[in-house]
Amino acid sequence: MKVHEEDVVLRLQQVTKKAGKQVIVDQLSFDVRKGEIVGLLGPNGAGKTTTIRMIVGLIGMTGGDVLIKGHSIRSSFAKAISHVGAIVENPEFYPYMTGWDNLKQYQRMTIGITEERIKQVVEIVGLSEAMGKKVRSYSLGMRQRLGIAQALLHSPSILILDEPTNGLDPSGIREMRDYLKQIAQKEEIAILVSSHLLSEMEMMCSRVVVIQQGKFVHQQLIGAQQQGQEQTAANDIRIRVRELEKAEQVVRGLDGVQLVQLDTAASELEVSCNDEALALCVEELCRQQIGVYRIVEVKRSLEDEFLAWTGGSRIV
Ligand SMILES: Nc1ncnc2c1ncn2[C@@H]1O[C@H](COP(=O)(O)OP(=O)(O)OP(=O)(O)O)[C@@H](O)[C@H]1O
């Protein structure tokens, strides 16, 4: 995937946090770009909340830097943070006031927010109907969305949410996911969400960054984004043939095709290659009349991959 530098909204550069001798976040670097929903994923205690707190300047970092739209959170805090909308702890609202009055209250404390903008964000998070109701009657999901509306009021370039689906039921999680997707598109902003729930991240995000014990472990495009990448990336393919030995010789002689394993019982070979190399491989097998019975991509679930990346630490 081609990276346009001007699309990078958030950049972590070797971000490190130590508490005494303990290294909580260890030289963590990654980017988040406009239009992306990136999941910061890791098991409990991996350092997600600490990372997010450093990004939004709630705690200092021991080393490295965070750039938001190119502004350092360390040396240009006010400029950097002006581009951020965040919910790090549970959003606080006056329960005895309506949703609308809560947002109006926030507007009074913040320069440059128009009433038109309030209506716009309320619409985006699907709360137009509920604006006249007192916040104490809102469900947890509605409160979360009101928090997101408030975080969006000043038109930030990035929305940062720490465990936004905590405590939500499955339908609330689905709603949240749909709203975040709409927000990323309509507002053309970047979104960073943290979670230890792999299944949610898989549904919600276009990319996940996996951390464990404060360290970067892996990053992975998800869904449609991943499919685009697959045409050039190597995939594992199983090919069932009539003559396995001959097929093995052919495959070993081909550039760009790596033999992963032979399954003599099933008369199958597993190869790793990209789409172009696979096309040449199949052509060659057919040309030598080896008899190709079937070609199947070996699909690994994201969960299997995570178990491999994190050395068995399960992220449910
Ligand atoms: N100020 C601190 N002093 C010492 N240890 C700390 C401090 N802050 C966090 N930790 C430890 O650092 C580790 C990472 O904590 P953090 O809350 O960032 O993890 P997390 O990935 O958000 O976990 P969870 O999913 O459980 O919320 C934990 O082991 C925590 O106990």
PDBQT file of the ligand as one rigid body, heavy atoms in Angstrom, charges set to zero:
ROOT
HETATM    1  N1  LIG A 401       2.333   4.257  36.765  1.00  0.00    +0.000 N 
HETATM    2  C1  LIG A 401       2.554   2.957  36.701  1.00  0.00    +0.000 A 
HETATM    3  N2  LIG A 401       3.476   2.382  37.521  1.00  0.00    +0.000 NA
HETATM    4  C2  LIG A 401       3.745   1.059  37.453  1.00  0.00    +0.000 A 
HETATM    5  N3  LIG A 401       3.136   0.217  36.595  1.00  0.00    +0.000 NA
HETATM    6  C3  LIG A 401       2.216   0.725  35.767  1.00  0.00    +0.000 A 
HETATM    7  C4  LIG A 401       1.872   2.108  35.766  1.00  0.00    +0.000 A 
HETATM    8  N4  LIG A 401       0.924   2.313  34.817  1.00  0.00    +0.000 NA
HETATM    9  C5  LIG A 401       0.682   1.107  34.264  1.00  0.00    +0.000 A 
HETATM   10  N5  LIG A 401       1.441   0.151  34.826  1.00  0.00    +0.000 N 
HETATM   11  C6  LIG A 401       1.489  -1.285  34.425  1.00  0.00    +0.000 C 
HETATM   12  O1  LIG A 401       1.808  -1.335  33.060  1.00  0.00    +0.000 OA
HETATM   13  C7  LIG A 401       1.128  -2.381  32.398  1.00  0.00    +0.000 C 
HETATM   14  C8  LIG A 401       0.328  -1.832  31.241  1.00  0.00    +0.000 C 
HETATM   15  O2  LIG A 401      -0.851  -1.167  31.717  1.00  0.00    +0.000 OA
HETATM   16  P1  LIG A 401      -1.986  -0.594  30.753  1.00  0.00    +0.000 P 
HETATM   17  O3  LIG A 401      -3.133  -0.177  31.614  1.00  0.00    +0.000 OA
HETATM   18  O4  LIG A 401      -1.408   0.414  29.840  1.00  0.00    +0.000 OA
HETATM   19  O5  LIG A 401      -2.370  -1.893  29.921  1.00  0.00    +0.000 OA
HETATM   20  P2  LIG A 401      -3.608  -2.149  28.967  1.00  0.00    +0.000 P 
HETATM   21  O6  LIG A 401      -3.048  -2.803  27.747  1.00  0.00    +0.000 OA
HETATM   22  O7  LIG A 401      -4.394  -0.929  28.785  1.00  0.00    +0.000 OA
HETATM   23  O8  LIG A 401      -4.407  -3.222  29.793  1.00  0.00    +0.000 OA
HETATM   24  P3  LIG A 401      -6.006  -3.465  29.947  1.00  0.00    +0.000 P 
HETATM   25  O9  LIG A 401      -6.449  -4.110  28.673  1.00  0.00    +0.000 OA
HETATM   26  O10 LIG A 401      -6.041  -4.410  31.096  1.00  0.00    +0.000 OA
HETATM   27  O11 LIG A 401      -6.633  -2.155  30.222  1.00  0.00    +0.000 OA
HETATM   28  C9  LIG A 401       0.292  -3.057  33.467  1.00  0.00    +0.000 C 
HETATM   29  O12 LIG A 401       1.013  -4.182  33.931  1.00  0.00    +0.000 OA
HETATM   30  C10 LIG A 401       0.162  -2.002  34.547  1.00  0.00    +0.000 C 
HETATM   31  O13 LIG A 401       0.005  -2.612  35.809  1.00  0.00    +0.000 OA
ENDROOT
TORSDOF 0
